[in-house]
Amino acid sequence: MFRQEFFNLLTKMSSIPLKDLKLISSKKPKMEIVSEIDLLTLKDFDHVKLAQTISTKYCLRYMDLGNAKVSKEILSMLKKSDIVKYRVLPIQKTSSSILLAIYDPTVTVYAEELSVQLKMKVDYMMTNLGAWARLFSETQVSIDELLDTISLVTVESRKEEEVIHVKAEDIGEEIINLVNKVLAEAYLKKVSDIHVEPYEKLFRIRYRLDGNLVTQVTPSRNMMLPIISRLKIMAQMDIAEKRKPQDGRIKLKIGEDTIDYRVSSLPTLFGEKIVLRLLDQKNLQLDMTKLGFEPLQLKNFKDGIHKPYGMCLVTGPTGSGKTTTLYSAIGELNTEDTNVSTAEDPVEFNLEGINQVNVKKDIGYTFAAALKSFLRQDPDVIMVGEIRDLETGEIAVEAALTGHLVLSTLHTNDAPSTITRMLNMGIEPFLITGAMNVVVAQRLCRKICTKCKQREDIKKEFLIACGISPASAEKMQVFKGLGCEACNGTGYKGRVAIYEVLPVTMTIKELILANASAEDIKRQAIKEGMKTLRMSALTKAAMGLTSLEEAISNSSTDS
C-alpha cells in the first residue's frame, strides 16, 4: 500500500488519474512496496520527469541510477524489511556518512531514526522510481532476517495445519539454529536438494544447485547424530528406527512463504543419510511458453495434449523437469468443464481444481490401482506419475483408447526409445499406435550467468564436429560465464529445458506396426521436422542461453 504522504504527493504533482492511483493503492501485495513499483506499469506515468520535478521542489540532489552498480555489501547495510519500511536504499558509504537513494521525499523525516540505526550521518539523494525499483530487486533478505521468521508447520491428516514456532528441544539450541540456517540458505539460493551425509571421518552437508552438488558446510562429526535427529523430528519420522529407510515431510514458514521439504532417510555404513527435496510453489512454472520449447515443438506438444483422447508421454532422467512439464500441461487443461485427476508419488505441488492423489504402495494403492479407481470417477484427463510396469502401461493405454486423455512419464534416453520401451514392456504395437499422441524427451541445461557472460572463441571446425552446419558455424557466436559473485563462481545461474518432441504421425505409426527400431523411428521423425535433444541444445547455445560445453554434455545421447 502507498504511504499516505506519497499518495498525496502523487495526486498533486503527477498527471496520473486518481482512479488509477486508487486502483493500485487498493492492492494487498506481500511486500507493501510493490504497489508503488506497480506505478511503472501505467502508460502515462513519467517517473523520470516526476523525480526531477520533486527534487527541484524539495531541494534534493537528483541522479538517475538506472545503470548504476551498487555493491551487495552496501545494499545489505539495511535489512530488506527496513528498506521496505523506510523506502530508502543505501548506495554509497564514507567514513562518517551514508548516502541513501529515495524516490519519495517525504521519508526524509526518518533521518534521525536511520542515523541512530546505522550509527552514522545519513544523506539523501533523489532518483526515479524505475532506477530505485531495479536496485531494490537486487537486495536480498539476509539469513539473520529469515531465521527470525522460520516456523514449523505440523502436518496432520484431515486436520487444519497449525503453525508452531520452532523451539529449543532436548537436542540443543546450537543444533536447531544450524539446521534452520541450512534450510533457510537452501531456500534463499533456490537449491533443489539438500544432502546430509555421514562418512567414516567426515560429515558434510551439500546443496544441489542448478543440477550440481556443492559442499555447503562440514560440521564436526559429534554434531552428526543431533543434526540427523533434529531433521527426523521435524519430518515426523521415527527417531529410534535407524535400520530401515523412512520418508517424511517438513513444512516450514519462511518469511511470507510456505516451503515443503520432502525428506528421505537411508541407513548407510556410517550412519543415516538424509536427503531433503525442496518444493516451493513459487518456483513452479505453469506457463508453457517459458519452459524452453521452440515454436514448432510447443505447437506439436499442445496439439497432442488438446486432443480429446490419447496418451502423451514425457521422458527423461530423474531431475530433468518432467513434473514441471506435466504440471504446465495440466494447468492448461484445467478448465471448469474438465475433470482432471492425478496419481503421484508423492504429490509435489497443490494445484487448485485438480483431484490429486498420493499412491501408497505399502497398502497396495499403486499407480495401477489409482488408475482403475480414476476410471470410475468420470475423468476427462488423467495424469499418472510414472508408468513403471506392464499393468500400469496396459491400464493407461486402455484409458487412452476409451476416450480419456492420459499424461504420464517414463525413464528413457530419448523420445523414439520410449516407443520401444513400451513394446518391451509387452504392450502390443497396435495398442500403442492407437493410443499415442505425442512423446516428449527433455533435459535441463544450466543457463549462462548474465552478470559475467562473455563471448567465447570456438573454432569453426569444432562447431561443425558438434553437429552444426558449416553455414551456421560460420556466423554462430558462443558464450560462457567467467564466474562471479552472483553465480558463486560457476558461470551459470538458473536452468532452461531442452526438448525433443515426437508427434506420432501416420508414418511413425506404420514404423511401429512394422517393429522398426528406435533408430529407424528417429530418422523418420527428423525427416518430418523433429529436433533431437542435441539440436535443441545447440540452438540454446546459439541463442546465448547456455554454453557449448553444457549443451553437449546434456545431449550426449545423440550421435
C-alpha positions as CSV (number, residue, x, y, z in Angstrom):
1,M,0.0,0.0,0.0
2,F,1.1,3.6,-0.7
3,R,2.3,5.7,2.2
4,Q,-0.4,8.4,2.6
5,E,2.2,11.2,2.2
6,F,3.4,9.8,-1.0
7,F,-0.1,9.2,-2.3
8,N,-0.9,12.9,-1.5
9,L,2.3,14.0,-3.3
10,L,1.4,12.0,-6.4
11,T,-2.1,13.4,-6.7
12,K,-0.6,17.0,-6.6
13,M,2.4,16.6,-8.8
14,S,1.6,13.9,-11.4
15,S,-0.9,13.6,-14.2
16,I,-2.0,10.1,-13.3
17,P,-5.8,9.8,-13.0
18,L,-6.9,9.5,-9.4
19,K,-8.9,6.3,-10.2
20,D,-5.7,4.6,-11.4
21,L,-3.8,5.6,-8.2
22,K,-6.6,4.3,-6.1
23,L,-6.7,1.0,-8.1
24,I,-3.0,0.3,-7.5
25,S,-3.2,1.6,-3.9
26,S,-6.0,-0.9,-3.1
27,K,-3.9,-3.9,-3.8
28,K,-2.6,-6.0,-0.9
29,P,0.9,-7.1,-2.0
30,K,3.1,-9.4,0.1
31,M,5.7,-6.6,0.5
32,E,3.9,-3.3,0.6
33,I,6.5,-1.5,-1.5
34,V,5.3,-3.5,-4.6
35,S,2.2,-1.3,-5.1
36,E,4.3,1.7,-5.6
37,I,6.5,-0.1,-8.1
38,D,3.3,-1.0,-9.9
39,L,3.1,2.7,-10.9
40,L,5.7,1.8,-13.6
41,T,3.0,-0.2,-15.4
42,L,0.9,2.9,-16.0
43,K,1.1,4.1,-19.6
44,D,1.1,7.9,-18.8
45,F,3.4,7.8,-15.8
46,D,6.7,9.6,-16.5
47,H,8.7,8.6,-13.4
48,V,11.9,10.4,-14.5
49,K,10.1,13.8,-15.1
50,L,8.3,13.4,-11.8
51,A,11.5,12.7,-9.8
52,Q,13.3,15.7,-11.4
53,T,10.3,18.0,-10.6
54,I,10.2,16.7,-7.0
55,S,13.9,17.0,-6.5
56,T,13.8,20.7,-7.5
57,K,10.8,21.4,-5.2
58,Y,12.4,19.7,-2.2
59,C,16.0,21.0,-3.0
60,L,17.4,17.4,-3.2
61,R,20.2,16.3,-5.4
62,Y,18.9,14.1,-8.3
63,M,20.7,11.3,-10.1
64,D,19.4,8.6,-12.5
65,L,20.7,5.4,-11.1
66,G,19.3,3.3,-14.0
67,N,22.7,1.8,-14.9
68,A,24.5,2.4,-11.6
69,K,26.4,-0.6,-10.0
70,V,26.0,-0.8,-6.2
71,S,27.8,-3.4,-4.3
72,K,25.8,-6.0,-2.4
73,E,27.9,-5.1,0.7
74,I,26.5,-1.6,0.6
75,L,22.9,-2.7,-0.2
76,S,23.0,-5.1,2.6
77,M,23.7,-2.4,5.2
78,L,19.9,-2.3,5.8
79,K,17.7,-5.3,6.2
80,K,15.2,-5.7,3.4
81,S,12.4,-5.2,5.9
82,D,13.9,-1.8,6.9
83,I,14.2,-0.9,3.2
84,V,10.5,-1.5,2.8
85,K,9.7,0.3,6.0
86,Y,11.8,3.5,5.3
87,R,11.7,3.5,1.4
88,V,15.5,4.1,1.3
89,L,18.4,2.3,-0.4
90,P,22.0,2.6,0.8
91,I,24.2,3.3,-2.3
92,Q,27.4,4.9,-1.1
93,K,29.3,5.0,2.2
94,T,32.1,7.2,3.5
95,S,33.9,7.0,6.9
96,S,31.3,9.3,8.5
97,S,28.1,9.1,6.5
98,I,25.9,7.0,4.2
99,L,24.1,8.2,1.1
100,L,20.5,6.9,0.7
101,A,18.6,6.8,-2.5
102,I,14.9,7.7,-2.3
103,Y,12.0,8.2,-4.7
104,D,9.6,9.6,-2.1
105,P,11.0,12.9,-0.5
106,T,8.5,12.6,2.5
107,V,10.6,9.8,4.0
108,T,13.4,12.3,4.9
109,V,11.6,12.7,8.3
110,Y,13.2,9.4,9.3
111,A,16.7,10.8,9.1
112,E,17.3,10.8,12.8
113,E,15.9,7.3,13.3
114,L,18.0,5.9,10.5
115,S,21.1,7.7,11.7
116,V,20.8,6.0,15.1
117,Q,20.2,2.6,13.5
118,L,23.1,2.9,11.1
119,K,25.3,4.7,13.6
120,M,26.4,7.4,11.1
121,K,25.0,10.5,9.5
122,V,22.6,9.9,6.6
123,D,22.3,12.0,3.4
124,Y,19.5,11.7,0.9
125,M,19.6,11.7,-2.9
126,M,16.6,11.7,-5.2
127,T,16.3,9.1,-8.0
128,N,13.4,8.0,-10.2
129,L,11.2,5.1,-9.3
130,G,12.4,2.8,-12.1
131,A,16.0,3.0,-11.1
132,W,15.1,2.6,-7.4
133,A,13.0,-0.5,-8.3
134,R,15.9,-2.1,-10.2
135,L,18.3,-1.7,-7.2
136,F,15.5,-2.9,-4.8
137,S,15.2,-6.1,-6.8
138,E,18.9,-6.8,-6.3
139,T,18.6,-6.5,-2.5
140,Q,18.3,-9.8,-0.7
141,V,16.8,-11.0,2.5
142,S,19.6,-11.8,5.0
143,I,19.9,-15.2,6.6
144,D,19.5,-13.5,10.0
145,E,16.2,-11.9,8.9
146,L,14.9,-15.3,7.7
147,L,15.9,-17.1,10.8
148,D,13.7,-14.8,12.9
149,T,10.7,-15.8,10.7
150,I,11.1,-19.5,10.5
151,S,8.2,-21.5,12.0
152,L,7.4,-25.2,11.6
153,V,4.0,-26.2,10.2
154,T,2.9,-29.5,11.7
155,V,1.0,-31.6,9.1
156,E,-1.7,-33.9,10.4
157,S,-4.0,-35.8,8.1
158,R,-7.6,-34.4,7.9
159,K,-6.8,-31.7,10.4
160,E,-6.1,-28.0,9.9
161,E,-2.5,-27.1,9.8
162,E,-1.3,-25.4,12.9
163,V,1.8,-23.2,13.0
164,I,4.2,-23.8,15.8
165,H,7.3,-21.6,16.3
166,V,10.5,-23.7,16.3
167,K,11.5,-24.1,19.9
168,A,14.7,-25.4,21.6
169,E,14.3,-29.0,22.4
170,D,16.5,-31.5,24.2
171,I,18.7,-31.6,21.1
172,G,20.1,-28.1,21.9
173,E,19.8,-24.5,20.7
174,E,23.0,-24.7,18.6
175,I,21.9,-27.6,16.6
176,I,18.4,-26.1,16.0
177,N,19.9,-22.9,14.8
178,L,22.3,-24.7,12.4
179,V,19.5,-26.8,10.9
180,N,17.3,-23.7,10.5
181,K,20.2,-21.8,8.8
182,V,20.8,-24.7,6.4
183,L,17.1,-24.9,5.4
184,A,16.8,-21.1,5.1
185,E,20.0,-20.8,3.0
186,A,18.8,-23.6,0.7
187,Y,15.5,-21.7,0.2
188,L,17.4,-18.4,-0.5
189,K,19.8,-19.9,-3.0
190,K,16.9,-21.8,-4.8
191,V,18.5,-25.2,-4.1
192,S,16.6,-28.2,-5.3
193,D,18.0,-30.8,-2.8
194,I,20.0,-30.9,0.5
195,H,22.2,-33.9,1.1
196,V,23.2,-34.6,4.8
197,E,25.9,-37.2,4.5
198,P,27.8,-39.2,7.2
199,Y,31.2,-40.8,6.4
200,E,33.8,-42.5,8.5
201,K,35.9,-39.4,9.1
202,L,33.7,-36.7,7.6
203,F,30.2,-35.3,8.0
204,R,29.1,-32.9,5.3
205,I,26.0,-31.1,4.0
206,R,25.8,-30.5,0.3
207,Y,23.3,-28.4,-1.8
208,R,22.2,-29.4,-5.4
209,L,22.4,-26.0,-7.1
210,D,21.5,-25.8,-10.8
211,G,21.9,-29.6,-11.1
212,N,25.4,-29.8,-9.5
213,L,26.2,-30.8,-5.9
214,V,28.3,-28.3,-3.9
215,T,29.5,-28.7,-0.3
216,Q,27.9,-26.1,1.9
217,V,29.1,-26.9,5.4
218,T,31.1,-29.6,7.1
219,P,30.1,-29.8,10.8
220,S,32.1,-31.8,13.2
221,R,31.2,-35.5,13.4
222,N,30.0,-35.1,17.0
223,M,27.1,-33.0,15.6
224,M,26.1,-35.7,13.2
225,L,23.6,-37.6,15.4
226,P,21.9,-34.4,16.8
227,I,21.5,-32.9,13.3
228,I,20.0,-36.1,11.8
229,S,17.8,-36.5,14.9
230,R,16.6,-32.9,14.6
231,L,15.7,-33.4,10.9
232,K,13.8,-36.6,11.7
233,I,11.9,-35.0,14.5
234,M,10.9,-32.1,12.2
235,A,9.9,-34.6,9.5
236,Q,7.8,-36.6,12.0
237,M,9.9,-39.7,11.4
238,D,10.6,-42.5,13.9
239,I,13.8,-41.2,15.6
240,A,14.5,-44.6,17.1
241,E,14.4,-46.5,13.8
242,K,17.8,-46.4,12.2
243,R,17.8,-49.7,10.3
244,K,15.2,-49.1,7.7
245,P,14.7,-46.2,5.1
246,Q,12.0,-43.7,6.1
247,D,10.1,-41.0,4.3
248,G,8.8,-37.8,5.9
249,R,7.9,-34.2,5.2
250,I,8.9,-30.9,6.7
251,K,6.7,-27.8,6.1
252,L,8.3,-24.5,7.1
253,K,7.0,-21.0,7.0
254,I,10.0,-18.8,6.0
255,G,9.1,-15.2,5.9
256,E,5.8,-15.0,4.0
257,D,6.4,-18.2,2.1
258,T,5.5,-21.8,3.0
259,I,8.1,-24.3,1.8
260,D,7.8,-28.1,1.7
261,Y,10.8,-30.3,2.2
262,R,10.3,-33.9,1.2
263,V,12.6,-36.0,3.4
264,S,14.2,-39.4,2.8
265,S,16.5,-41.3,5.2
266,L,18.8,-44.1,4.1
267,P,20.8,-46.3,6.5
268,T,24.5,-46.2,5.3
269,L,27.7,-47.8,6.6
270,F,28.5,-44.8,8.9
271,G,25.0,-43.6,9.8
272,E,21.8,-42.4,8.2
273,K,22.0,-40.2,5.1
274,I,19.2,-37.6,4.8
275,V,18.1,-36.1,1.5
276,L,15.6,-33.2,1.5
277,R,13.9,-32.1,-1.7
278,L,12.7,-28.5,-1.7
279,L,9.2,-27.9,-3.1
280,D,8.5,-24.2,-3.4
281,Q,5.1,-23.4,-5.1
282,K,6.6,-20.1,-6.3
283,N,9.2,-21.9,-8.4
284,L,6.5,-23.9,-10.3
285,Q,6.4,-22.6,-13.9
286,L,3.0,-23.3,-15.5
287,D,3.4,-21.1,-18.5
288,M,4.4,-23.4,-21.3
289,T,5.9,-20.6,-23.4
290,K,8.6,-20.0,-20.7
291,L,9.7,-23.6,-20.3
292,G,12.1,-23.7,-23.2
293,F,10.0,-25.1,-26.1
294,E,10.8,-23.9,-29.5
295,P,7.8,-22.7,-31.6
296,L,7.2,-25.9,-33.6
297,Q,7.9,-28.1,-30.5
298,L,5.4,-26.1,-28.5
299,K,2.8,-26.4,-31.3
300,N,3.3,-30.2,-31.6
301,F,3.1,-30.7,-27.8
302,K,-0.1,-28.5,-27.5
303,D,-1.7,-30.4,-30.4
304,G,-1.0,-33.7,-28.5
305,I,-2.5,-32.6,-25.2
306,H,-5.5,-30.8,-26.7
307,K,-6.8,-33.9,-28.5
308,P,-9.9,-35.3,-26.8
309,Y,-8.3,-38.6,-26.0
310,G,-4.9,-40.4,-26.3
311,M,-1.6,-40.6,-24.5
312,C,1.1,-38.0,-24.1
313,L,4.3,-39.2,-22.5
314,V,7.2,-37.1,-21.1
315,T,10.5,-38.9,-20.7
316,G,13.9,-38.2,-19.2
317,P,16.2,-38.9,-16.3
318,T,15.4,-38.0,-12.7
319,G,15.6,-34.3,-12.1
320,S,15.1,-33.3,-15.7
321,G,11.9,-31.3,-15.2
322,K,9.4,-33.8,-16.3
323,T,7.0,-33.0,-13.5
324,T,7.1,-29.3,-14.3
325,T,6.3,-30.0,-18.0
326,L,3.4,-32.2,-17.0
327,Y,2.0,-29.7,-14.5
328,S,2.2,-27.0,-17.2
329,A,0.1,-29.2,-19.4
330,I,-2.4,-29.9,-16.6
331,G,-2.5,-26.2,-15.9
332,E,-3.5,-25.5,-19.5
333,L,-6.1,-28.3,-19.5
334,N,-7.6,-27.3,-16.1
335,T,-10.9,-25.7,-17.0
336,E,-14.2,-25.6,-15.3
337,D,-15.8,-28.1,-17.7
338,T,-12.9,-30.7,-17.3
339,N,-12.4,-33.3,-14.6
340,V,-8.7,-33.8,-14.0
341,S,-7.3,-36.4,-11.7
342,T,-3.6,-37.2,-10.9
343,A,-1.9,-40.1,-9.2
344,E,1.6,-39.0,-7.9
345,D,4.3,-40.5,-5.7
346,P,4.1,-38.1,-3.9
347,V,2.1,-35.0,-4.8
348,E,4.7,-32.3,-5.1
349,F,2.6,-29.2,-5.7
350,N,-1.0,-28.5,-4.9
351,L,-3.0,-27.3,-7.9
352,E,-6.4,-25.7,-7.4
353,G,-9.2,-27.5,-9.3
354,I,-7.2,-30.8,-9.7
355,N,-8.0,-34.0,-7.9
356,Q,-4.6,-35.1,-6.7
357,V,-4.0,-38.5,-5.1
358,N,-0.9,-39.9,-3.3
359,V,-0.2,-43.5,-4.2
360,K,0.6,-45.7,-1.1
361,K,2.5,-48.8,-2.1
362,D,2.6,-50.1,1.5
363,I,-1.2,-50.6,1.5
364,G,-1.3,-51.8,-2.2
365,Y,-2.6,-48.5,-3.6
366,T,-0.2,-48.4,-6.6
367,F,-0.3,-46.4,-9.8
368,A,-2.3,-49.2,-11.4
369,A,-4.8,-49.3,-8.6
370,A,-5.2,-45.5,-8.7
371,L,-5.8,-45.6,-12.5
372,K,-8.5,-48.2,-12.0
373,S,-10.3,-46.1,-9.4
374,F,-10.0,-43.0,-11.6
375,L,-11.8,-44.7,-14.5
376,R,-14.9,-45.0,-12.2
377,Q,-14.7,-41.2,-11.4
378,D,-15.9,-39.9,-14.8
379,P,-12.5,-38.4,-15.7
380,D,-11.6,-36.3,-18.7
381,V,-7.9,-36.0,-18.1
382,I,-5.7,-38.4,-16.1
383,M,-2.1,-37.9,-15.1
384,V,-0.1,-40.9,-13.8
385,G,3.2,-40.1,-12.1
386,E,5.1,-42.8,-13.9
387,I,4.5,-46.0,-16.0
388,R,6.7,-48.5,-14.3
389,D,5.3,-51.8,-15.3
390,L,3.1,-53.7,-17.7
391,E,-0.1,-53.5,-15.6
392,T,0.1,-49.7,-15.3
393,G,1.0,-49.4,-19.0
394,E,-1.9,-51.5,-20.2
395,I,-4.5,-49.7,-18.0
396,A,-3.1,-46.3,-19.2
397,V,-3.3,-47.4,-22.8
398,E,-6.8,-48.8,-22.3
399,A,-7.9,-45.4,-20.7
400,A,-6.4,-43.5,-23.7
401,L,-8.3,-45.7,-26.1
402,T,-11.6,-45.3,-24.3
403,G,-12.0,-41.6,-24.6
404,H,-9.6,-40.2,-21.9
405,L,-6.5,-38.0,-22.2
406,V,-3.7,-39.7,-20.3
407,L,-0.4,-37.9,-19.3
408,S,2.5,-39.8,-17.8
409,T,6.3,-40.2,-17.6
410,L,8.9,-42.8,-18.4
411,H,12.6,-43.1,-17.9
412,T,14.2,-43.4,-21.3
413,N,17.1,-41.6,-23.1
414,D,15.1,-40.0,-26.0
415,A,11.6,-39.9,-27.5
416,P,11.9,-42.7,-30.0
417,S,13.3,-45.1,-27.3
418,T,10.0,-44.5,-25.4
419,I,8.1,-46.4,-28.1
420,T,10.5,-49.4,-28.0
421,R,10.3,-49.3,-24.2
422,M,6.5,-49.6,-24.3
423,L,6.9,-52.5,-26.7
424,N,9.5,-54.2,-24.5
425,M,7.1,-54.0,-21.6
426,G,4.7,-56.2,-23.5
427,I,2.2,-53.7,-24.9
428,E,1.0,-54.6,-28.3
429,P,2.1,-52.4,-31.3
430,F,-1.5,-51.8,-32.5
431,L,-2.5,-50.6,-29.0
432,I,0.5,-48.1,-28.9
433,T,-0.3,-46.7,-32.4
434,G,-4.0,-46.3,-31.4
435,A,-3.3,-44.6,-28.1
436,M,-0.1,-42.5,-28.6
437,N,-0.4,-38.7,-29.4
438,V,3.0,-37.3,-28.7
439,V,6.2,-38.2,-26.9
440,V,8.5,-35.5,-25.3
441,A,12.1,-36.1,-24.1
442,Q,13.8,-33.5,-22.1
443,R,16.9,-32.4,-20.2
444,L,17.9,-29.3,-18.2
445,C,20.9,-27.2,-19.2
446,R,22.4,-24.6,-16.9
447,K,21.9,-21.0,-18.1
448,I,24.9,-18.7,-18.5
449,C,25.1,-16.1,-15.7
450,T,24.0,-12.8,-17.3
451,K,26.3,-10.8,-14.9
452,C,29.6,-12.4,-16.2
453,K,28.6,-13.5,-19.7
454,Q,31.3,-13.3,-22.3
455,R,31.8,-14.3,-25.9
456,E,33.9,-17.5,-26.3
457,D,36.2,-18.1,-29.3
458,I,35.5,-21.6,-30.7
459,K,37.0,-22.9,-34.0
460,K,34.6,-23.4,-36.8
461,E,35.8,-27.0,-37.3
462,F,34.9,-27.9,-33.7
463,L,31.4,-26.4,-34.2
464,I,30.9,-28.5,-37.3
465,A,32.1,-31.6,-35.5
466,C,29.4,-30.9,-32.8
467,G,26.7,-31.2,-35.4
468,I,26.3,-27.6,-36.6
469,S,26.1,-27.0,-40.3
470,P,29.1,-25.2,-42.0
471,A,26.9,-22.2,-42.9
472,S,25.6,-21.8,-39.3
473,A,29.1,-22.4,-37.8
474,E,30.4,-19.5,-39.9
475,K,28.3,-17.0,-38.1
476,M,27.5,-18.6,-34.8
477,Q,28.5,-16.8,-31.6
478,V,29.2,-18.9,-28.5
479,F,29.2,-17.5,-24.9
480,K,30.3,-18.7,-21.5
481,G,30.2,-17.3,-17.9
482,L,33.5,-16.3,-16.4
483,G,32.3,-16.8,-12.8
484,C,31.3,-14.0,-10.4
485,E,29.7,-13.4,-7.0
486,A,26.2,-13.6,-8.4
487,C,26.7,-17.2,-9.7
488,N,29.1,-18.4,-6.9
489,G,32.0,-18.5,-9.4
490,T,30.3,-21.2,-11.6
491,G,29.5,-19.1,-14.6
492,Y,25.9,-20.4,-14.5
493,K,22.7,-19.2,-12.9
494,G,19.4,-20.9,-13.4
495,R,18.4,-23.7,-15.9
496,V,16.5,-24.0,-19.1
497,A,14.9,-27.1,-20.6
498,I,15.8,-28.6,-23.9
499,Y,13.2,-30.7,-25.7
500,E,12.8,-33.5,-28.3
501,V,9.1,-33.6,-29.3
502,L,7.9,-36.6,-31.4
503,P,4.4,-36.4,-32.8
504,V,3.1,-39.9,-33.5
505,T,2.2,-39.3,-37.2
506,M,0.8,-41.9,-39.6
507,T,4.3,-42.7,-41.0
508,I,5.6,-43.2,-37.4
509,K,2.6,-45.5,-36.6
510,E,3.4,-47.6,-39.7
511,L,7.0,-48.0,-38.5
512,I,5.8,-49.1,-35.0
513,L,3.5,-51.7,-36.6
514,A,6.4,-52.9,-38.7
515,N,8.5,-53.4,-35.4
516,A,11.0,-50.8,-36.6
517,S,14.0,-49.9,-34.3
518,A,14.3,-46.7,-32.3
519,E,16.9,-45.5,-34.8
520,D,14.5,-46.0,-37.7
521,I,11.8,-44.1,-35.9
522,K,14.3,-41.4,-35.1
523,R,15.4,-41.0,-38.7
524,Q,11.9,-40.7,-39.9
525,A,10.9,-38.2,-37.2
526,I,13.9,-36.0,-38.1
527,K,12.8,-36.1,-41.8
528,E,9.4,-34.8,-40.5
529,G,10.9,-31.9,-38.7
530,M,11.7,-33.3,-35.2
531,K,14.7,-31.6,-33.5
532,T,16.8,-34.0,-31.4
533,L,18.0,-33.1,-27.9
534,R,21.4,-32.3,-29.4
535,M,19.9,-30.0,-32.0
536,S,17.8,-28.3,-29.3
537,A,20.7,-27.9,-27.0
538,L,22.9,-26.4,-29.8
539,T,20.1,-24.0,-30.6
540,K,20.1,-22.8,-27.0
541,A,23.8,-22.3,-27.2
542,A,23.4,-20.3,-30.4
543,M,20.9,-18.1,-28.7
544,G,23.4,-17.4,-25.9
545,L,21.3,-19.1,-23.2
546,T,23.8,-21.8,-22.4
547,S,27.4,-22.7,-23.1
548,L,28.6,-25.1,-25.8
549,E,30.1,-27.4,-23.2
550,E,26.8,-27.5,-21.3
551,A,24.8,-28.1,-24.4
552,I,27.0,-31.1,-25.5
553,S,27.2,-32.7,-22.0
554,N,23.4,-32.6,-21.6
555,S,22.6,-34.1,-25.0
556,S,25.2,-36.9,-25.2
557,T,22.6,-39.5,-26.1
558,D,22.5,-38.1,-29.7
559,S,25.0,-39.2,-32.2
